[in-house]
Structures are given as C-alpha cells and as structure tokens.
C-alpha cells in the first residue's frame, strides 16, 4: 500500500520534532510536516528503532544501485553499447525521501486501537499525488492502512521497523540476483543482451510476486 511506502521511504536519522503526547498529536505533526514539505519534522516522528533500521536500508539501497550499474557495465562490455530500441532490465526505483514526501498531500487519523498505554494501532488515511500524472489537474489517490505507534521518552512515534527490515531483505535479494546475472553475462551464458535482460526481468518479477510470503 502507498501509505507504507510513503512513510517507510521517508525515515532517517534526524533531530527531534515537537513532542507528541497523544497519537492524535503525532498525526497532526505528520500532516503539518507533509503540508509544509518539511522532511526533518516528518522524519523525526519515527521511532529510534525505525530510524536505525532505515540507516541499514540506506546501505542496502546503495549496494543495490551499485549492482544495477555493474550489470549494465557487464552488458556493455560483453555485447557492446545497447541500442535505444533494445529492452533493458526492469529498473529498481529507489525514490529519494524528499521526492516521496512531496507526493504526500495529507495524513489523517481515522481510529486509534490502544493496545497498551505505550503502544497503539493507528488507522490512517493518506492522500498522495499520482506519480507521472500528465493531466491538466494534478491527480491524487487516497488509501487507508493501519500502522503501529509507540511511546518513547514520553512521546508518541511511528513504529515501522518490521516494514523497513522487510524492505532491506527485498533489496538484498534483488542485489544478489542482479550480481549473479552480471556474473553470468561475463561468463558467456547469454547469446545477446536482450536474453540476459529478459532473464533478470523474470527473476525480479518473481521475487516481487513472492516477497514476504
């Protein structure tokens, strides 16, 4: 769901935001930060564990980008530069946090499921801009989802550690698949760059369809 992508891709180690003493205040802070496109304020409302997990996610994303570049280098070295009309492997899009937040129009709290005094499940509704929309009026989409929130040092924070760890696992799998494809290209396993690209595309699609099952 887009709500999880927006929130999880936006996490980083940042300075503290204004303290949120209730889940409602937490979401108000997030909504205001999204409206102002204030990345630091938005990110500071994440739990410490989530922030640490995202530091690991950044490292995994860097390795994934490096693997993509190495695969394209292997193709070019073995088969020559690709023509424009030749299919390329499916890109793994790594969206920067500022761009991700800029697509978030609003975050609204629908319901609070209080599990303990320091833990709750928040039902949120997010409105986001549709990426790549070329209509005269910018299109948006609205989705609902439930995420966790916890109290840390008297402040409510979003807890997205498990989700972020799942993204890291996916990035590690993708990196390994791309690295293996590059090795197979260099070993002469494929007859042309198109067959190598199609094989990698199939592998990545399979990983996407079977993720976290």
VENKAMO-V50262 format. One record per pair of residues at least 4 apart in sequence whose C-alpha atoms are under 6 Angstrom apart, sorted by sequence separation. I is the first residue (numbers start at 1). J is the second residue. D is the distance in whole Angstrom. If there is no record, write none. Layout:
I_J_D, I_J_D
This chain:
4_8_6, 5_9_6, 27_31_6, 33_37_6, 75_79_6, 76_80_4, 115_119_6, 151_155_5, 185_189_6, 207_211_6, 20_25_5, 33_38_5, 76_81_5, 115_120_5, 151_156_4, 184_189_5, 20_26_5, 114_120_4, 150_156_6, 190_196_6, 113_120_5, 150_157_5, 33_41_6, 113_121_5, 149_157_5, 33_42_5, 112_121_6, 130_139_6, 149_158_4, 112_122_5, 130_140_5, 149_159_5, 111_122_6, 129_140_4, 148_159_5, 30_42_5, 111_123_5, 128_140_5, 110_123_5, 128_141_5, 110_124_6, 127_141_6, 109_124_5, 127_142_4, 108_124_6, 126_142_6, 108_125_5, 126_143_6, 107_125_6, 125_143_6, 107_126_5, 125_144_4, 106_126_6, 124_144_6, 106_127_5, 124_145_5, 105_127_5, 123_145_6, 105_128_5, 123_146_4, 17_41_5, 104_128_4, 122_146_5, 103_128_5, 122_147_5, 103_129_5, 121_147_6, 17_44_5, 121_148_5, 16_44_5, 120_148_6, 120_149_5, 14_44_6, 119_149_6, 119_150_4, 11_43_5, 118_150_5, 118_151_5, 13_51_5, 12_51_5, 37_102_6, 31_106_6, 31_107_5, 10_97_5, 9_97_6, 6_100_6, 67_175_6, 74_182_6, 89_197_5, 88_197_6, 47_157_5, 50_160_5, 46_157_5, 47_158_6, 50_161_4, 57_168_5, 64_175_5, 71_182_5, 90_201_6, 45_157_5, 46_158_5, 47_159_5, 67_179_6, 89_201_5, 21_155_5, 20_155_5, 19_155_6, 20_156_5
